[in-house]
Amino acid sequence: MERKQYYRRLGWRKSPFIKSTSMDTPIIKREVEYAIIRECIGGWDRVMVVTAPIGYGKTTFMNTIVKNKPPEVDYVVFFDSYEPIEEVMNRVLSGLPVWKRLFTGEIDRTLFGEFLQKKLGRKKLLLLFDEAQDYDNDLFKWLRILNDRVDNLFMIFFGLRGLEDKITAEASFRDRKTKSITMTPFTIDDLCNIVIKRIEWVGGRGIKPFTERGLKRLCESANNVPRLLMENGQRVLEECAAQDIMSIDEEIVERVIGTYAGEDVRLVSVEEADAETGGEMEPPQGIEPAQELRPEPVENKSYDLISELSPTQQEIVSLLMERESLSITEMSALLNKDIRSIGSLIRKLRGLNPEEITRKPNIQYPVVVRRGKENRMGRVQYVYGLSDNTRRMLAK
Protein backbone atom coordinates (compact mmCIF):
# COMPACT_ATOMS: atom_id res chain seq x y z
CA MET A 1 0.00 0.00 0.00
CA GLU A 2 1.06 3.63 -0.28
CA ARG A 3 2.92 5.10 2.68
CA LYS A 4 0.16 7.65 3.38
CA GLN A 5 -2.42 4.86 3.69
CA TYR A 6 -0.02 2.79 5.80
CA TYR A 7 0.53 5.66 8.23
CA ARG A 8 -3.21 6.28 8.43
CA ARG A 9 -3.92 2.64 9.32
CA LEU A 10 -1.49 3.03 12.21
CA GLY A 11 -3.17 6.26 13.31
CA TRP A 12 -0.13 8.36 12.36
CA ARG A 13 -0.14 11.81 10.77
CA LYS A 14 3.29 11.16 9.26
CA SER A 15 6.33 8.97 9.73
CA PRO A 16 7.93 9.10 13.18
CA PHE A 17 11.32 8.69 11.51
CA ILE A 18 11.39 11.92 9.51
CA LYS A 19 14.60 13.87 9.93
CA SER A 20 13.80 17.09 11.71
CA THR A 21 15.60 19.55 13.98
CA SER A 22 12.48 21.64 14.63
CA MET A 23 11.95 22.68 18.23
CA ASP A 24 8.84 20.51 18.75
CA THR A 25 10.43 17.23 17.64
CA PRO A 26 10.84 14.75 20.53
CA ILE A 27 14.49 14.33 21.46
CA ILE A 28 16.67 12.51 23.94
CA LYS A 29 17.71 15.12 26.46
CA ARG A 30 21.44 15.32 26.96
CA GLU A 31 21.19 16.24 30.62
CA VAL A 32 24.82 15.44 31.44
CA GLU A 33 26.26 17.63 28.68
CA TYR A 34 23.75 20.40 29.43
CA ALA A 35 24.77 20.35 33.11
CA ILE A 36 28.44 20.57 32.13
CA ILE A 37 27.75 23.63 29.98
CA ARG A 38 25.86 25.33 32.81
CA GLU A 39 28.72 24.60 35.19
CA CYS A 40 31.23 25.99 32.67
CA ILE A 41 29.29 29.24 32.30
CA GLY A 42 28.98 29.55 36.07
CA GLY A 43 32.70 28.90 36.40
CA TRP A 44 33.43 31.51 33.72
CA ASP A 45 34.79 29.13 31.08
CA ARG A 46 34.02 31.44 28.18
CA VAL A 47 35.05 29.22 25.23
CA MET A 48 33.68 25.69 24.95
CA VAL A 49 34.12 23.06 22.24
CA VAL A 50 31.51 20.29 21.85
CA THR A 51 32.55 17.45 19.53
CA ALA A 52 30.95 14.24 18.30
CA PRO A 53 30.86 12.13 15.11
CA ILE A 54 28.30 12.80 12.38
CA GLY A 55 24.77 11.84 13.38
CA TYR A 56 25.21 12.03 17.17
CA GLY A 57 22.80 14.96 17.50
CA LYS A 58 25.04 18.01 17.77
CA THR A 59 22.54 20.28 16.01
CA THR A 60 19.69 18.87 18.08
CA PHE A 61 21.67 19.52 21.26
CA MET A 62 22.38 23.08 20.14
CA ASN A 63 18.66 23.63 19.51
CA THR A 64 17.96 22.31 23.01
CA ILE A 65 20.22 25.02 24.45
CA VAL A 66 18.42 27.64 22.36
CA LYS A 67 15.01 26.39 23.49
CA ASN A 68 16.06 25.96 27.12
CA LYS A 69 18.34 28.95 27.64
CA PRO A 70 20.76 28.30 30.49
CA PRO A 71 19.67 30.54 33.38
CA GLU A 72 23.27 31.68 33.77
CA VAL A 73 23.05 33.76 30.54
CA ASP A 74 20.71 36.52 29.41
CA TYR A 75 20.83 36.25 25.59
CA VAL A 76 21.49 33.38 23.17
CA VAL A 77 22.33 33.75 19.46
CA PHE A 78 22.93 30.66 17.32
CA PHE A 79 24.45 30.01 13.88
CA ASP A 80 23.46 26.89 11.89
CA SER A 81 26.46 27.15 9.58
CA TYR A 82 29.34 29.38 8.58
CA GLU A 83 28.56 33.07 8.17
CA PRO A 84 30.93 35.90 7.16
CA ILE A 85 32.01 38.31 9.88
CA GLU A 86 29.57 41.08 8.90
CA GLU A 87 26.63 38.67 9.04
CA VAL A 88 27.75 37.43 12.46
CA MET A 89 27.78 41.03 13.65
CA ASN A 90 24.25 41.59 12.32
CA ARG A 91 22.94 38.40 13.91
CA VAL A 92 24.50 39.24 17.27
CA LEU A 93 22.88 42.66 17.22
CA SER A 94 19.49 41.18 16.28
CA GLY A 95 19.72 38.91 19.32
CA LEU A 96 19.82 41.86 21.69
CA PRO A 97 16.68 43.61 23.02
CA VAL A 98 15.28 46.35 20.78
CA TRP A 99 16.29 49.18 23.10
CA LYS A 100 19.92 48.05 22.95
CA ARG A 101 19.84 48.17 19.13
CA LEU A 102 18.50 51.70 18.71
CA PHE A 103 20.70 54.30 17.03
CA THR A 104 23.54 51.88 16.39
CA GLY A 105 24.35 52.95 12.84
CA GLU A 106 27.18 51.23 10.98
CA ILE A 107 29.83 49.60 13.14
CA ASP A 108 33.29 48.67 11.94
CA ARG A 109 34.33 45.10 12.70
CA THR A 110 37.44 46.32 14.50
CA LEU A 111 35.32 48.35 16.95
CA PHE A 112 32.51 45.83 17.38
CA GLY A 113 34.01 44.36 20.55
CA GLU A 114 34.03 47.67 22.42
CA PHE A 115 30.53 48.45 21.14
CA LEU A 116 29.16 45.07 22.28
CA GLN A 117 30.82 45.40 25.69
CA LYS A 118 28.98 48.69 26.30
CA LYS A 119 25.66 47.28 25.07
CA LEU A 120 25.86 44.19 27.27
CA GLY A 121 26.85 45.91 30.48
CA ARG A 122 26.39 43.25 33.15
CA LYS A 123 24.30 40.98 30.91
CA LYS A 124 25.76 37.73 29.54
CA LEU A 125 25.60 36.71 25.88
CA LEU A 126 26.02 33.11 24.65
CA LEU A 127 26.94 32.47 21.00
CA LEU A 128 26.44 28.97 19.53
CA PHE A 129 28.24 27.91 16.34
CA ASP A 130 27.21 24.68 14.56
CA GLU A 131 29.34 22.82 11.95
CA ALA A 132 32.30 24.87 13.18
CA GLN A 133 34.82 22.56 11.49
CA ASP A 134 33.87 24.28 8.21
CA TYR A 135 34.59 27.84 9.38
CA ASP A 136 37.50 29.73 7.91
CA ASN A 137 40.40 31.00 10.00
CA ASP A 138 39.53 34.68 9.50
CA LEU A 139 36.28 34.20 11.41
CA PHE A 140 38.06 32.38 14.23
CA LYS A 141 40.65 35.16 14.48
CA TRP A 142 37.93 37.81 14.66
CA LEU A 143 36.00 35.84 17.29
CA ARG A 144 39.17 35.53 19.33
CA ILE A 145 39.53 39.33 19.33
CA LEU A 146 35.85 39.65 20.24
CA ASN A 147 36.38 37.22 23.09
CA ASP A 148 39.26 39.35 24.40
CA ARG A 149 37.27 42.58 24.34
CA VAL A 150 33.87 41.45 25.66
CA ASP A 151 34.02 40.20 29.24
CA ASN A 152 30.49 38.78 29.39
CA LEU A 153 30.66 36.87 26.09
CA PHE A 154 30.51 33.05 26.05
CA MET A 155 30.96 30.86 22.96
CA ILE A 156 30.24 27.21 22.23
CA PHE A 157 31.57 25.62 19.03
CA PHE A 158 29.90 22.39 17.83
CA GLY A 159 31.69 20.17 15.33
CA LEU A 160 33.46 16.95 14.43
CA ARG A 161 36.46 15.49 16.16
CA GLY A 162 39.53 17.54 15.36
CA LEU A 163 37.72 20.85 15.82
CA GLU A 164 39.73 21.55 18.97
CA ASP A 165 42.97 21.51 17.02
CA LYS A 166 41.55 23.93 14.47
CA ILE A 167 40.28 26.57 16.84
CA THR A 168 43.36 26.42 19.06
CA ALA A 169 45.69 26.91 16.09
CA GLU A 170 48.19 29.76 15.92
CA ALA A 171 46.52 33.21 15.73
CA SER A 172 43.13 31.72 16.61
CA PHE A 173 42.01 30.61 20.10
CA ARG A 174 45.35 29.27 21.23
CA ASP A 175 45.73 29.56 25.03
CA ARG A 176 42.08 30.64 25.27
CA LYS A 177 40.13 27.39 24.97
CA THR A 178 38.87 26.58 28.42
CA LYS A 179 36.61 23.54 28.14
CA SER A 180 36.28 20.54 25.84
CA ILE A 181 33.10 18.43 25.90
CA THR A 182 32.72 15.13 24.04
CA MET A 183 29.14 13.99 23.48
CA THR A 184 28.59 10.45 24.76
CA PRO A 185 26.85 7.78 22.64
CA PHE A 186 23.25 6.91 23.44
CA THR A 187 22.30 3.53 24.88
CA ILE A 188 19.88 1.08 23.23
CA ASP A 189 17.28 2.02 25.86
CA ASP A 190 17.73 5.72 24.99
CA LEU A 191 17.08 5.02 21.31
CA CYS A 192 14.06 2.80 22.07
CA ASN A 193 12.58 5.58 24.21
CA ILE A 194 13.00 8.17 21.46
CA VAL A 195 11.21 5.87 18.95
CA ILE A 196 8.31 5.48 21.40
CA LYS A 197 8.13 9.25 21.94
CA ARG A 198 8.20 9.87 18.20
CA ILE A 199 5.41 7.34 17.58
CA GLU A 200 3.29 9.17 20.16
CA TRP A 201 4.29 12.49 18.56
CA VAL A 202 2.74 11.46 15.23
CA GLY A 203 -0.44 10.11 16.83
CA GLY A 204 0.41 6.47 17.56
CA ARG A 205 0.47 4.44 20.75
CA GLY A 206 3.19 2.39 22.37
CA ILE A 207 5.60 0.65 20.03
CA LYS A 208 3.06 -0.46 17.38
CA PRO A 209 3.75 -1.70 14.65
CA PHE A 210 7.04 -2.98 16.15
CA THR A 211 7.32 -5.95 18.43
CA GLU A 212 9.63 -5.49 21.43
CA ARG A 213 12.37 -7.56 19.78
CA GLY A 214 11.81 -5.78 16.46
CA LEU A 215 12.22 -2.36 18.07
CA LYS A 216 15.32 -3.46 19.93
CA ARG A 217 16.85 -4.86 16.73
CA LEU A 218 16.16 -1.58 14.92
CA CYS A 219 17.86 0.40 17.67
CA GLU A 220 20.83 -1.98 17.68
CA SER A 221 21.26 -1.43 13.95
CA ALA A 222 21.86 2.29 14.56
CA ASN A 223 25.20 1.72 16.35
CA ASN A 224 24.23 4.35 18.97
CA VAL A 225 23.77 7.02 16.28
CA PRO A 226 20.35 8.80 16.25
CA ARG A 227 20.62 9.82 12.59
CA LEU A 228 21.24 6.24 11.50
CA LEU A 229 18.25 5.16 13.61
CA MET A 230 16.03 7.57 11.68
CA GLU A 231 17.39 6.35 8.32
CA ASN A 232 17.03 2.67 9.15
CA GLY A 233 13.58 3.17 10.69
CA GLN A 234 12.31 4.90 7.57
CA ARG A 235 13.69 2.18 5.33
CA VAL A 236 11.95 -0.49 7.38
CA LEU A 237 8.62 1.39 7.27
CA GLU A 238 8.79 1.93 3.51
CA GLU A 239 9.51 -1.74 2.87
CA CYS A 240 6.73 -2.84 5.23
CA ALA A 241 4.25 -0.43 3.66
CA ALA A 242 5.06 -1.82 0.21
CA GLN A 243 4.40 -5.38 1.47
CA ASP A 244 1.39 -4.54 3.73
CA ILE A 245 3.26 -5.74 6.84
CA MET A 246 1.52 -4.46 9.98
CA SER A 247 3.68 -6.20 12.61
CA ILE A 248 7.43 -5.62 12.44
CA ASP A 249 9.55 -8.20 14.27
CA GLU A 250 13.32 -8.57 14.47
CA GLU A 251 13.45 -10.90 11.45
CA ILE A 252 11.81 -8.28 9.25
CA VAL A 253 14.07 -5.52 10.57
CA GLU A 254 17.20 -7.55 9.96
CA ARG A 255 16.04 -8.61 6.51
CA VAL A 256 15.34 -5.03 5.41
CA ILE A 257 18.47 -3.49 6.93
CA GLY A 258 20.52 -6.44 5.68
CA THR A 259 19.20 -5.88 2.14
CA TYR A 260 20.50 -2.34 2.25
CA ALA A 261 23.83 -3.45 3.59
CA GLY A 262 24.44 -6.05 0.90
CA GLU A 263 23.86 -9.66 -0.09
CA ASP A 264 25.54 -11.03 3.02
CA VAL A 265 22.62 -9.66 5.07
CA ARG A 266 24.66 -7.95 7.75
CA LEU A 267 24.14 -4.76 9.72
CA VAL A 268 26.63 -2.12 8.64
CA SER A 269 28.14 0.45 10.95
CA VAL A 270 27.91 4.16 10.32
CA GLU A 271 31.69 4.23 9.84
CA GLU A 272 31.43 1.70 6.99
CA ALA A 273 28.52 3.55 5.44
CA ASP A 274 30.26 6.92 5.54
CA ALA A 275 33.62 5.63 4.42
CA GLU A 276 32.35 3.66 1.45
CA THR A 277 29.37 5.67 0.25
CA GLY A 278 29.64 9.16 1.67
CA GLY A 279 26.77 8.60 4.09
CA GLU A 280 24.49 6.71 1.67
CA MET A 281 23.39 3.09 1.84
CA GLU A 282 22.73 1.09 -1.28
CA PRO A 283 18.96 0.79 -1.92
CA PRO A 284 17.38 -2.66 -2.09
CA GLN A 285 16.73 -4.28 -5.44
CA GLY A 286 13.79 -2.83 -7.29
CA ILE A 287 14.02 0.59 -5.63
CA GLU A 288 15.63 3.38 -7.57
CA PRO A 289 18.29 5.42 -5.72
CA ALA A 290 17.88 9.15 -5.25
CA GLN A 291 19.16 10.94 -8.32
CA GLU A 292 21.82 13.59 -8.21
CA LEU A 293 20.88 16.96 -9.58
CA ARG A 294 22.08 17.25 -13.15
CA PRO A 295 21.08 20.68 -14.41
CA GLU A 296 21.77 21.80 -17.91
CA PRO A 297 24.93 23.95 -18.09
CA VAL A 298 23.97 27.58 -17.67
CA GLU A 299 25.27 29.66 -20.53
CA ASN A 300 26.87 33.05 -19.98
CA LYS A 301 26.40 32.84 -16.22
CA SER A 302 29.58 33.85 -14.47
CA TYR A 303 30.25 33.57 -10.77
CA ASP A 304 33.10 32.67 -8.47
CA LEU A 305 32.33 29.08 -7.51
CA ILE A 306 35.23 28.78 -5.08
CA SER A 307 34.11 31.77 -3.01
CA GLU A 308 30.70 30.12 -2.52
CA LEU A 309 32.22 27.02 -0.89
CA SER A 310 33.37 26.39 2.66
CA PRO A 311 37.16 26.13 3.21
CA THR A 312 37.13 22.32 3.33
CA GLN A 313 34.88 22.13 0.26
CA GLN A 314 37.40 24.35 -1.54
CA GLU A 315 40.16 21.88 -0.63
CA ILE A 316 38.08 18.98 -1.97
CA VAL A 317 37.41 20.76 -5.28
CA SER A 318 41.09 21.74 -5.65
CA LEU A 319 42.11 18.15 -5.01
CA LEU A 320 39.66 16.82 -7.60
CA MET A 321 40.94 19.35 -10.14
CA GLU A 322 44.31 17.60 -9.86
CA ARG A 323 42.95 14.02 -9.76
CA GLU A 324 40.37 12.48 -12.07
CA SER A 325 38.63 10.67 -9.23
CA LEU A 326 39.15 9.82 -5.56
CA SER A 327 37.36 7.82 -2.88
CA ILE A 328 36.25 9.46 0.35
CA THR A 329 38.90 7.44 2.20
CA GLU A 330 41.61 8.81 -0.12
CA MET A 331 40.37 12.40 0.25
CA SER A 332 40.32 12.03 4.03
CA ALA A 333 43.93 10.80 4.03
CA LEU A 334 45.21 13.41 1.57
CA LEU A 335 43.51 16.32 3.35
CA ASN A 336 44.07 14.95 6.86
CA LYS A 337 40.37 15.47 7.64
CA ASP A 338 37.79 13.39 9.50
CA ILE A 339 36.38 10.78 7.08
CA ARG A 340 32.80 11.47 8.13
CA SER A 341 33.21 15.19 7.61
CA ILE A 342 34.45 14.52 4.06
CA GLY A 343 31.49 12.20 3.43
CA SER A 344 29.04 14.86 4.60
CA LEU A 345 30.63 17.55 2.43
CA ILE A 346 30.64 15.28 -0.63
CA ARG A 347 26.87 14.84 -0.23
CA LYS A 348 26.47 18.62 -0.21
CA LEU A 349 28.68 19.04 -3.27
CA ARG A 350 26.61 16.42 -5.09
CA GLY A 351 23.46 18.47 -4.49
CA LEU A 352 21.91 15.92 -2.14
CA ASN A 353 21.38 18.33 0.77
CA PRO A 354 18.25 20.49 0.19
CA GLU A 355 19.19 22.97 2.93
CA GLU A 356 22.58 23.56 1.32
CA ILE A 357 20.96 24.14 -2.08
CA THR A 358 18.59 26.69 -0.58
CA ARG A 359 21.38 28.42 1.31
CA LYS A 360 23.67 28.63 -1.74
CA PRO A 361 21.39 29.30 -4.74
CA ASN A 362 24.23 30.56 -6.96
CA ILE A 363 25.97 27.19 -7.11
CA GLN A 364 25.21 25.04 -10.15
CA TYR A 365 24.84 21.55 -8.69
CA PRO A 366 26.18 18.94 -8.83
CA VAL A 367 29.72 20.20 -8.25
CA VAL A 368 30.87 16.62 -7.63
CA VAL A 369 29.45 13.40 -9.12
CA ARG A 370 29.87 9.74 -8.24
CA ARG A 371 31.76 7.83 -10.93
CA GLY A 372 31.16 4.23 -9.83
CA LYS A 373 33.16 1.74 -7.76
CA GLU A 374 36.87 1.03 -8.01
CA ASN A 375 39.48 -0.83 -5.99
CA ARG A 376 41.16 1.85 -3.86
CA MET A 377 43.42 1.40 -0.84
CA GLY A 378 42.88 -2.35 -0.80
CA ARG A 379 39.08 -2.49 -1.11
CA VAL A 380 36.25 -1.61 -3.47
CA GLN A 381 34.91 1.89 -2.82
CA TYR A 382 32.83 4.54 -4.54
CA VAL A 383 34.94 7.18 -6.28
CA TYR A 384 34.00 10.79 -6.99
CA GLY A 385 35.09 13.46 -9.45
CA LEU A 386 34.15 16.96 -10.53
CA SER A 387 31.16 17.27 -12.86
CA ASP A 388 31.92 18.27 -16.45
CA ASN A 389 30.16 21.58 -15.90
CA THR A 390 32.31 22.35 -12.85
CA ARG A 391 35.52 21.53 -14.70
CA ARG A 392 34.51 23.83 -17.57
CA MET A 393 33.81 26.72 -15.18
CA LEU A 394 37.04 26.29 -13.22
CA ALA A 395 39.08 25.95 -16.40
CA LYS A 396 38.02 29.39 -17.65
N, C-alpha and C positions, 0 to 999 in steps of 0.2 A: 504494500500500500504506500501511498505518498506520505512523506514525513509529517505534513500538516495533519493528516487524518490520524496517523499513529500517535502524535502528541495529544490530539483531542481525545482519543480513546483512553489515554492515561490520565486525562484531566489536566493536561499541561497547556499553558499559553504558548510556550516555546521550549526549546531544548535547554535543559539545565547545564549543558556543557558549552554554551556559547562563550567565546572569549570576550571578556569585558572588564574594564577597569573603572566603570562608573561607580559613583559613591554608594549606590544602593545595592550593589552586588554582594551577596554573602561571602565573607572571607574568613580565613583562619587568622585570628588575632595573634600577632607576634608580641605577646605581653613581655617576654624577657627582653627582647631588643628595644621595645618602647621604654621599658623601665631604665635600661642602660642609657638611652638618649636623655631621658629626664634627669638622671643623675649627673650626666656629663654637663648639661646646661646649668644645673644647680652648682656644680663644681667649677664652673667657668671654663670648661673645655670648649673653645670657640670654633674649632675646626674638627669635624668628624668625617670619617670615611666608612661607608657601609658597602661591603662587597659580598657577592654571591654569584654562582654560575647562572647562565641563561635559564629562565623559566622558574626560578626560585621565588618570584614574587616581589622583586625590588620595587617595581612601580606601584604595585598594590600596597606595599608597606608605606611608601611615600604618601600615597593618597590617604592612608589611615592617619598619618601625622597631620595632613592638611585638614581632614575631617574632625579629628580629635586633637586640636591644638594643645600642645603641652602647656600646662598652666604657668610654667616658668617663663614663657615668652608672651609678648603682647601682639605681635604681627607675624604672619607666615606668608611667604611668597615662594611659589614653586615653579620650576622650569622642567617641562617634559623632555626637552632635547636641547641641543646646542643653540645658543642665540648669540649674535654679535654684541659687543660691549654696549653700544647705544641702546639696543633693545632691552638688555638687562637693566640698564638705568631706568628706562621707561616703565618696565614691569615693577621694579622696586618702588618707584614713586606711586604707581597705581595701587600698590598694596597698603599704602599709608592712608589714614583718615583724610577726608576731603579738606578739612581745615589746615592740615599740614602740607597740602599740595597747592594751596592758593598762592598766586603771585610768584611762582617759581621761575618762570621764564626759561631761557635756554641755559643749560649748565654744562660746562666743559668737563670731560671725563677726568681730567687731572684734579679738578676741584670738587668732584662729586663726594669724596670721602668726608671732607670738612662740612659740606652742605648737609649730608645725611646725618652726621654727628649732631649738628644743631637741631635738625628736625626730630630726631629720636629723643633727645634729652635723656631722661631716665628709663624710657621704654626700651624693650628688647625686641630685636628683629631676627627672625630665623629664615634663612634662604635654603631651599632644597633644590638640588641639581641632579636630575636623572640622566642616565646614559653618559655619565661624565667621562668615560674612557674615550669618547669621541670628540671631546672639546680640544680646541687648539691652545697652544701655550700662551698666546697673547692674552686670552681671557683669564687663564690661571694667574698670569703675572699681574693683571689689573685687579683681580679679586684679592690677591695677596696684599697689594697696596691698600685696597679698601679695608681689608681686615686690620691692617696696622693703624688706620686712621679713625676707625669707628669702634669705640670701646664696647658698645652693646650689640654688636653684630655677631651672629652665630651662623655657621654654614655646615650643611651636611651634603656630602657628595656620594651618590649611589652609582655603582658600576661593577664591572667584572673584576675578577682577580687580576692583580697587576696595576690597578688604579692607584694604589698607594705610591708605587714607585714613580708614577707619572706626576702626581701632584706634589711630590716632595723633591722633584728634580731641581737642579740648579736654576736659580732666578725665579722659582715658583714658590711653593710653600715649604721649602726646606727649613728645618728647625722650627716650623710653626704647627705642624700636624700634632694634634694632642690626643686623639683617640681613634682607634681602629676597631670596627665592629664587623664580625663575620656572621652572616645569617646562617642559622642552623637548619639542617634538613628537617622536613616534617616526618612524623611517624605515620605508619599505616592507619592507625586510629584517627589521626588528624585528618588524613585525606578522606577516610570514610565519613567522618562527621561533616566535612565540607560538601560532599556529594548529597548527603541527607538534607542539609540546609538548602542546597540549590534546588533539589527536587521540591521542597516545600515552597521555595521562592517562586517557582513557576506554576504552583497550584496543585502539586502532587502530595502524596502522603507516604511517610515511611521511606522504605528503600525500593518500593515497586517501580519498575518491573524486575529489579535485580533480586536474586536470592542472596542470602548472607554470604555464601561462598563465592558467588559471582561478583558481588561488590568488592569483597576482599581481594579477589584475583585481579580485578580492574585496578584497584589502588596499588597492588604490588607491581603491576606492569609499568607504573609511572616512575619507578625508581626514586621516590621521594620528591619528585618535581611536579608542582601543581600544573604547570603549562602542559606537560606531557599527559597528565591525568585528563585534562580537558580534551586534548586531541584524541587520545585513545577512547575516551567515553563517547565522543561524537561519532567516531568510526563504528563503534559497536552499535550505537543506536541506528545509524543509517543502514547498516547491514541487516539488523533485526527488523527494521521497518520494511525493507525490501522483501524480506521473507516472512512477514506477518508473525514474527516471534514475540510473544507477549510475556514470556518469563525467561530471564537471562541468567543462566547459571555459569559456573566457572568453565565448563567445557566450551560453551559458546564464546565466552570472552577470550579464552586462549586460542580458539580456532580463528576468530576474527583478527585479533592482534597478531597471531602467528602468520596469517596470510599476508599482512602488511609487511612483516619482517622478512619473509622469504619462504621458500619451499620447505626449509627444515623446521618450520613451525616453532620458532623460538621467540621469546620476548627479547627485544633489543633495548639496550640502554640508551639514554639520551646522548651519551658521549659518542656511541657508534652512529647514531642517527645524524648528529651534527657533523661528525668528522667525514662521513661518507656521502652525505646528501645535502649538506648545508641546512639542516633542520627539517628536511622533508622525508617522509616515509614513502616507499613505493606503494601505489594503490593496488588493491586486489585486482585479479583478472576480471575483465568485463567492465571496469570502471575507468573512465578516462581521467588522466591527471589534469590538474589545473594548468591552463595554458599561460605561458609567458606573454606579456604584452609585446606585440610586434607591429608597431605603427609604421605607416608608410613614411619614408624619409621626408622631412619637411624642407622644401626648397626655399632658398634665400632667407632662411632664418638663422641669424647669427647670435650666439651667446657664448659666454665663457663657461663651458661645462665644468671645468676643474674648480672654479670658484663656488659652484653650487654644491660641491661635495664636502663631506666631513674630512678631516685630516687623514684618517685611516682609509677612507674610501679613495682619497687621492692616491695614497700609496698603492692600493690594490690596482687602480687603473694604470698607474705608471708601470707597475710590474707587468701587467698584461699587455702593455704596449711593447715591452721587450720580449715577452714570451708568447707563443701562439696560444698555449693553453696550460693551465695549472690546476691541480686539485686543491681543495681547501687545506688539506694537511700540508702540502708544499708551500702554499701561501703563508700559512701560520708559521712554518719554520723559517722561511726567507725573511719575513717581516718581524719575527720574534714577537708575535701577538697571540693572545688566547685563541684557541681553535674555534671556540663557540662564538666569540666575538666576530671572527672572520666569517663564519657561517651565517650569522645574522645579517652582516653587512652585504654579503653576496645576495641574500634574498631581496634586500632593498634595491640593490643595483639591478636585479633582474625584473624589478617592477612588480614584485609579489607582496608588497606591503602597502595597502591602500592609504594608510595614514601618511606614509612617506611621499606617495604620489601627490596627495592633497597639499602637503606642506611644501613640496618643491615642484610647482606646476611647470616651471621652465624646462625641466629635464625631459629629454626625449627618451623614454624607456622602450626596450630594455637597454641599459648600458652594458650589461654583461649577459651572456647566454650560456646555457649548458650545452656542451658539445659531445655528450655521450660518456661511456665508461672506458677507462684505459688502466693498464697495470702501472701504478705509480707507487714508489717507495715500498715495493714488495707485496702489494695487494691491489685488487681491482677497486677503483674509485671513480666517482664522477669527476670530470674535468670541465673547466670553465674558461671562456675567452671573451674578448670584447666583441660586441655586435658589429656588423659591417658598417652600420650607420655611425656608430661611435668612432670607429677607426677613421672613417672619412672626415669627420669633424675635427678630430685631433690632428690629422695629417695636414690640415690646411695651414 
